[in-house]
Amino acid sequence: MLVSHNVISKSNITFGTSGARGLVEDFSANVCAAFTVSFIETMRLTFSFKTVAIAIDNRPSSYSMAQACASAAEQLGLSVIYYGVIPTPALACRAMALNIPSIMVTGSHIPFDRNGLKFYRPDGEINKPDESSIINGQFVFEPLDMLIKLSVSNDAADAYVARYLNLFDSPFLHGKRIGIYLHSSAGRDIYPVLFKQLGAEVVLIDRSDTFVPIDTEAVSETDAQKAIDWTAQYKLDALFSTDGDGDRPLLTDEKGVYLRGDLLCLLASKILGIEAVVAPINCNSVIETSEIFKKVIRCQIGSPYVIAEFDNLKKSYGLIAGFEANGGFMLASDIEVNGVLLTALPTRDAILPILAVLSVVDKITISSLLENLPSRYTESDRIQRVSNARSISVLSLGINDPSALLSKLGLSHLKAIKLDQTDGLRITLNNGEIVHLRQSGNAPELRCYVEAKHYSRAKELVKMVVTNLSKF
């Protein structure tokens, strides 16, 4: 017999802000089983259930990992519903409706040589105490000798499409040409069905047989230019895509320029009538200066931290949401849309913010929606394959000697007037600009976020900071 904690502690797999992440080679069958057993036994401490749901993204390693998770669940006497390749929010939504726990096999945007497991309670994402129990639980299981075969149920995919089709009594996208950048997104077979039924003329673009690690928070210059070119080539009103597991959206305006995720969600929240929001510290400060919301709470970066603040808002407000700089939108309360009740989905979702913004584009362009907001721009980038120790040394330098760090970043002519260590190091400069450095919780990366009054300056600033960071 194996003990879950012993297997997990020796696996090199760590918990980040989006579940367990690590190299594919470290996600052996028994490691997947250890996480699954520990998760299920942790859920059994609070919930009663006889079934667990599992879904995957399009990574080459995801199916075999799902087999291991399912085999471990059956070893514990549970039935398994396998939903195949679907977006993470589709799995979460269906499992919550069935009041059962679920496991999403996904590494989201990280390179294909890595993967991960994301866990959901019957009532939503796991919390930090759950995470601690999963990591440290002393639960026993038998080593996996054979993996069961999995048959796909389409119920979750169908329910996810129906969730949003039911909100509209007319095909409101009629007359619009919407491009869908398919790549290897877990939702690439779902999105065309949804948009077509909403009336759009859909143009399918660049489906990939190999995994493409799209990061909605750090869109490459190549991908940004592709969006502009495709929008012009296909005469699109907008281009839509997501990250690998379909919980973080990308949307362009009519010119092919991608909206920043936090601004997309800000616009969506306004259109949906949201009263109060939670947003991580790296989101654009226009959330406050736009005066759209009655209350804004800032938190650490990562959906668990956003969700943890919802209970505080529910004491005083009825229409609540949270969102991140990557575009992940979390609906914390039931809301009414076009007279139809939309139930809460407190996990990252890519579709709701997209449809909310597109629902008003017959009256105003997407770019005009942005122009009506205060002038404040953010940009972000990352340096990959940076060890935790190296990231920590950079942040420590900035905390202990901000001037020295600014000098290394090419900003010696500016002064730090405020240091915020809510998550990483967020430096407010005396010219009003912001430079925020943070060690990623999901991959060996050092992330950089900047904020400036002008778009061109934000792009220039993030490029300069990342270039100089790379040198040392």
C-alpha positions in Angstrom: 0.0 0.0 0.0 1.1 3.6 -0.7 0.5 6.7 1.5 -0.7 9.7 -0.4 1.5 12.2 1.4 4.6 10.2 0.9 4.0 9.9 -2.8 3.2 13.6 -3.2 6.1 14.8 -1.2 8.6 12.9 -3.4 7.0 13.8 -6.7 8.4 17.3 -7.4 4.8 18.4 -8.0 3.9 21.6 -6.3 0.6 23.5 -5.7 0.4 26.9 -7.4 -2.5 29.3 -7.7 -4.3 27.0 -10.1 -3.8 23.6 -8.6 -1.0 21.0 -8.8 1.6 21.8 -11.5 4.8 20.1 -12.6 6.7 18.3 -15.4 4.8 15.6 -17.2 7.5 13.1 -16.4 6.8 13.7 -12.7 3.1 13.0 -13.1 3.3 9.3 -12.9 0.2 7.1 -12.6 0.8 6.7 -8.8 1.4 10.4 -8.3 -1.9 11.2 -10.1 -3.5 8.5 -7.9 -2.1 10.0 -4.7 -3.5 13.4 -5.5 -6.8 11.9 -6.5 -7.1 9.8 -3.4 -6.1 12.6 -1.1 -8.5 15.0 -2.8 -11.5 12.6 -2.6 -10.8 11.7 1.0 -10.5 15.4 1.9 -13.9 16.0 0.2 -15.5 13.1 2.1 -14.7 14.9 5.3 -17.4 17.5 4.4 -19.5 16.2 1.5 -21.4 13.0 0.7 -21.1 11.7 -2.9 -20.8 8.6 -4.9 -19.4 10.0 -8.2 -16.5 12.2 -9.3 -16.3 14.0 -12.7 -13.1 14.3 -14.7 -12.2 16.3 -17.9 -9.0 17.2 -19.7 -7.4 19.7 -22.0 -5.7 18.9 -25.3 -2.2 18.2 -24.0 -0.7 14.9 -25.1 -0.3 13.8 -21.5 -3.7 14.7 -20.3 -5.7 11.5 -21.2 -3.3 9.1 -19.4 -3.3 11.3 -16.4 -7.1 11.3 -16.4 -7.1 7.4 -16.6 -4.9 7.3 -13.5 -7.2 9.7 -11.6 -10.2 7.7 -12.7 -8.6 4.4 -11.7 -7.8 5.7 -8.3 -11.4 7.0 -7.8 -12.8 3.6 -8.7 -10.4 2.0 -6.3 -12.2 4.1 -3.6 -15.6 2.8 -4.8 -16.7 5.8 -6.7 -18.3 6.1 -10.2 -16.5 8.3 -12.7 -18.1 10.6 -15.3 -15.5 11.4 -18.0 -16.4 14.5 -20.0 -13.4 14.4 -22.4 -11.8 17.6 -23.7 -13.9 20.5 -22.5 -13.2 24.0 -21.0 -12.5 24.0 -17.2 -15.6 26.1 -16.5 -17.8 23.6 -18.4 -16.6 20.9 -16.1 -17.0 23.0 -12.9 -20.4 24.2 -13.9 -21.7 20.7 -14.6 -20.2 19.1 -11.5 -21.5 21.9 -9.3 -25.0 21.3 -10.7 -24.7 17.6 -9.9 -23.2 18.4 -6.4 -20.2 16.2 -7.0 -16.4 16.9 -6.9 -14.4 17.1 -10.0 -10.8 17.0 -11.4 -9.6 19.0 -14.4 -6.4 17.7 -16.0 -4.8 20.8 -17.4 -1.7 22.9 -17.4 -3.5 25.9 -18.8 -1.0 28.1 -20.6 2.3 26.5 -19.4 4.5 24.6 -21.9 3.3 21.2 -23.1 6.1 19.4 -21.2 4.3 20.4 -18.1 0.8 19.6 -16.9 -1.4 19.9 -13.9 -4.5 18.9 -11.8 -7.2 21.3 -10.8 -9.6 20.3 -8.1 -13.2 21.4 -7.5 -15.4 20.8 -4.5 -19.1 20.1 -5.1 -19.6 23.9 -4.4 -16.7 25.3 -6.3 -12.9 25.6 -6.2 -11.0 24.1 -3.3 -9.7 26.5 -0.7 -6.4 26.7 1.1 -7.4 24.3 4.0 -8.4 21.8 1.3 -5.1 22.2 -0.4 -3.2 21.6 2.8 -5.2 18.5 3.5 -4.6 17.2 -0.1 -0.8 17.7 0.3 -0.5 16.4 3.8 -3.2 13.7 4.0 -2.1 10.3 5.2 -4.5 8.3 2.9 -3.6 4.8 1.7 -4.2 3.3 -1.7 -3.0 0.4 -3.8 -0.4 1.1 -6.6 -2.0 1.3 -10.0 -1.1 -1.7 -12.2 -3.6 -1.0 -15.0 -5.5 2.1 -16.1 -9.1 1.9 -17.0 -10.4 3.1 -20.4 -12.7 6.1 -20.4 -15.9 6.7 -22.4 -16.8 10.3 -23.1 -20.1 11.9 -21.9 -21.2 15.1 -23.8 -23.5 16.3 -21.0 -21.1 18.9 -19.6 -20.4 20.4 -23.0 -24.1 20.5 -23.9 -25.0 22.1 -20.6 -22.3 24.8 -20.9 -23.6 25.8 -24.4 -27.1 25.8 -23.1 -26.2 28.0 -20.1 -25.4 30.9 -22.4 -27.9 30.2 -25.2 -30.7 30.4 -22.8 -29.8 34.0 -21.9 -30.8 35.4 -25.2 -34.2 35.2 -26.9 -32.8 36.3 -30.3 -29.6 35.6 -32.2 -28.0 38.9 -31.1 -24.9 38.3 -33.1 -26.8 38.2 -36.4 -24.8 40.1 -39.1 -21.5 39.9 -37.1 -18.4 38.1 -38.4 -16.7 36.5 -35.4 -13.3 34.9 -35.9 -12.4 32.0 -33.5 -8.7 31.3 -33.1 -9.0 27.6 -32.3 -5.3 26.6 -31.8 -5.4 23.7 -29.2 -8.0 25.3 -26.9 -10.1 22.8 -24.9 -13.2 24.6 -26.1 -12.5 24.7 -29.8 -15.3 22.3 -30.6 -17.8 24.1 -28.4 -17.3 27.7 -29.3 -18.3 27.5 -33.0 -21.6 25.8 -32.0 -22.4 28.5 -29.5 -21.5 31.5 -31.7 -23.3 30.1 -34.7 -26.5 29.5 -32.6 -26.2 33.1 -31.4 -26.4 34.2 -35.0 -22.8 35.0 -35.8 -21.1 34.2 -39.1 -18.2 32.2 -37.7 -14.7 32.1 -39.3 -12.5 29.3 -37.9 -8.8 30.1 -37.8 -5.6 28.1 -37.2 -6.6 24.9 -35.6 -3.5 23.1 -34.3 -2.7 19.4 -33.9 0.1 20.3 -31.5 -0.4 22.0 -28.1 -0.1 25.8 -28.2 0.6 27.4 -24.8 -1.4 30.6 -25.2 -1.0 33.0 -22.2 -3.7 35.6 -22.2 -1.8 37.6 -19.7 1.3 37.9 -21.8 0.3 37.8 -25.5 3.3 37.6 -27.7 4.0 40.3 -30.3 3.6 37.6 -33.0 0.2 36.5 -31.7 -0.9 40.2 -31.4 0.1 40.8 -35.0 -1.7 37.7 -36.2 -4.9 39.0 -34.6 -4.6 42.3 -36.4 -3.8 40.5 -39.7 -6.7 38.0 -39.4 -9.2 40.7 -38.5 -8.3 42.6 -41.7 -8.0 39.5 -43.9 -11.4 38.0 -42.9 -13.1 41.4 -42.3 -14.0 40.4 -38.7 -16.0 42.4 -36.2 -14.1 40.7 -33.5 -11.7 37.8 -32.9 -12.2 35.4 -30.0 -9.9 32.8 -28.4 -8.9 31.4 -25.0 -6.0 29.9 -23.2 -5.4 26.1 -23.3 -8.1 25.0 -20.9 -10.7 27.6 -21.9 -11.1 29.6 -18.7 -9.3 32.8 -19.7 -10.5 34.7 -22.8 -9.0 36.8 -25.5 -11.1 39.3 -27.5 -10.1 41.8 -30.1 -11.8 45.0 -31.0 -12.9 45.6 -34.6 -9.3 46.6 -35.5 -7.9 43.3 -34.3 -6.3 44.7 -31.1 -6.6 42.5 -28.1 -8.3 43.9 -25.0 -6.5 43.5 -21.8 -8.2 40.9 -19.7 -9.0 43.2 -16.7 -10.5 45.8 -19.0 -12.6 43.2 -20.8 -14.0 42.0 -17.5 -14.5 45.6 -16.3 -16.6 46.4 -19.3 -18.5 43.1 -18.9 -19.2 43.8 -15.2 -20.6 47.2 -16.1 -22.9 45.7 -18.7 -24.1 43.0 -16.4 -24.8 45.5 -13.6 -22.3 44.1 -11.1 -22.2 46.2 -7.9 -19.0 45.0 -6.2 -15.9 43.3 -7.4 -12.7 41.6 -6.2 -9.6 42.0 -8.3 -6.0 41.1 -7.8 -3.4 43.7 -7.1 -2.0 43.6 -10.7 -5.3 44.7 -12.3 -5.6 48.2 -13.8 -6.3 51.0 -11.3 -9.0 52.2 -13.7 -11.2 49.7 -11.8 -11.4 52.2 -9.0 -11.1 55.5 -11.0 -13.9 54.6 -13.4 -16.2 54.7 -10.4 -18.4 51.9 -11.9 -18.6 49.9 -8.7 -19.8 50.5 -5.2 -17.0 48.5 -3.7 -13.7 47.2 -5.0 -11.5 44.8 -2.9 -7.9 44.1 -4.0 -6.2 40.8 -3.2 -3.3 38.5 -4.0 -3.0 37.1 -7.6 -4.9 33.9 -8.2 -8.5 32.8 -8.3 -8.4 31.2 -4.8 -7.7 34.7 -3.3 -10.4 36.3 -5.4 -13.0 33.7 -4.3 -11.9 33.9 -0.7 -13.1 37.6 -0.6 -16.6 36.9 -2.0 -18.1 36.2 1.4 -17.0 39.6 2.7 -18.8 41.3 -0.2 -22.0 39.2 0.2 -22.6 40.8 3.6 -23.4 44.1 1.9 -24.0 43.6 -1.8 -26.2 41.4 -4.0 -24.5 41.4 -7.4 -20.9 40.3 -7.0 -18.1 39.2 -9.4 -14.4 38.9 -9.4 -11.9 39.0 -12.3 -8.2 38.8 -13.0 -5.7 40.5 -15.4 -5.7 37.3 -17.4 -9.5 37.8 -18.2 -10.8 35.0 -16.0 -14.3 36.1 -14.8 -15.8 34.7 -11.7 -19.6 35.2 -11.1 -20.1 35.1 -7.3 -23.9 35.6 -7.2 -26.9 34.7 -9.2 -27.8 37.5 -11.6 -30.6 38.2 -14.1 -29.7 38.7 -17.7 -32.5 39.6 -20.1 -35.0 38.4 -17.6 -33.3 35.0 -17.3 -31.6 33.8 -14.1 -27.9 33.0 -14.6 -26.6 31.0 -11.6 -23.3 31.8 -10.0 -20.2 30.2 -11.3 -17.4 31.2 -8.9 -14.5 30.0 -11.0 -12.7 31.5 -14.1 -15.0 31.6 -17.1 -14.1 32.8 -20.6 -17.5 33.0 -22.2 -19.6 35.3 -20.0 -17.4 38.4 -20.3 -17.1 37.9 -24.1 -20.9 37.6 -24.6 -21.6 40.5 -22.3 -19.3 42.8 -24.3 -20.5 41.5 -27.7 -24.1 42.0 -26.6 -23.7 45.8 -27.0 -21.6 46.1 -30.1 -24.6 46.7 -32.3 -24.9 50.1 -30.6 -21.2 51.0 -30.1 -17.8 49.6 -31.2 -15.6 47.7 -28.8 -12.8 50.3 -29.2 -15.3 53.0 -28.3 -16.2 51.2 -25.1 -12.6 51.4 -24.1 -12.2 55.0 -25.1 -15.0 55.9 -22.6 -12.8 54.7 -19.7 -10.2 56.8 -18.0 -6.8 56.8 -19.8 -4.7 54.1 -18.0 -2.9 51.3 -19.7 -1.3 48.1 -18.4 1.1 45.7 -20.1 2.7 42.5 -18.9 5.4 40.0 -19.9 7.4 37.3 -18.3 10.9 35.8 -18.2 10.6 32.0 -18.4 12.7 29.3 -16.8 13.7 31.5 -13.8 14.3 29.6 -10.6 12.4 30.6 -7.5 15.6 31.5 -5.8 16.5 33.9 -8.6 13.1 35.5 -8.5 13.3 35.9 -4.8 16.7 37.6 -5.0 15.4 40.2 -7.5 12.4 40.9 -5.3 14.5 41.1 -2.1 16.8 43.7 -3.8 13.8 45.9 -4.6 12.4 45.6 -1.1 15.7 46.4 0.6 17.1 48.9 -1.9 14.4 50.1 -4.4 16.8 52.6 -6.0 19.3 49.9 -6.7 16.6 47.8 -8.5 15.3 50.7 -10.4 18.8 51.5 -11.6 19.2 47.9 -12.9 15.8 48.2 -14.7 16.9 51.4 -16.5 14.8 53.6 -14.3 17.5 55.4 -12.2 16.0 58.8 -13.0 12.8 57.8 -11.1 12.1 57.3 -7.4 9.9 54.7 -5.7 7.2 56.5 -3.6 5.3 53.4 -2.6 6.1 49.7 -2.2 3.2 47.2 -2.1 4.1 43.6 -1.1 0.6 42.2 -1.4 1.9 39.8 -4.0 5.5 40.2 -5.2 6.7 43.8 -5.3 4.6 46.6 -6.8 6.5 49.8 -7.1 4.7 53.1 -7.6 7.0 55.7 -9.2 7.1 59.4 -8.7 5.8 60.0 -12.2 2.7 57.9 -11.5 3.8 54.8 -13.4 3.8 51.4 -11.7 6.2 48.4 -12.1 5.1 45.2 -10.5 7.4 42.1 -10.3 6.1 38.8 -9.2 7.3 35.2 -9.0 4.7 33.0 -10.8 2.8 30.5 -8.7 2.3 28.1 -11.6 5.6 27.9 -13.5 9.3 28.9 -13.1 8.7 32.4 -14.4 9.3 36.0 -13.2 6.3 38.1 -14.3 6.3 41.8 -14.9 3.3 44.1 -15.0 3.4 47.8 -15.7 0.9 50.6 -15.7 1.2 54.0 -17.5 -1.0 56.8 -18.7 -0.3 56.1 -22.4 -0.4 52.8 -24.3 2.9 53.3 -26.1 4.6 54.1 -22.8 3.2 51.0 -21.2 4.6 48.8 -24.0 7.9 50.6 -23.9 8.2 50.3 -20.2 7.4 46.6 -19.9 9.9 45.8 -22.8 12.6 47.8 -21.1 12.1 46.3 -17.7 12.0 42.7 -19.0 15.0 43.3 -21.2 17.1 44.6 -18.3 15.8 42.0 -15.9 17.0 39.3 -18.4 20.5 40.7 -18.3 21.0 40.1 -14.5 
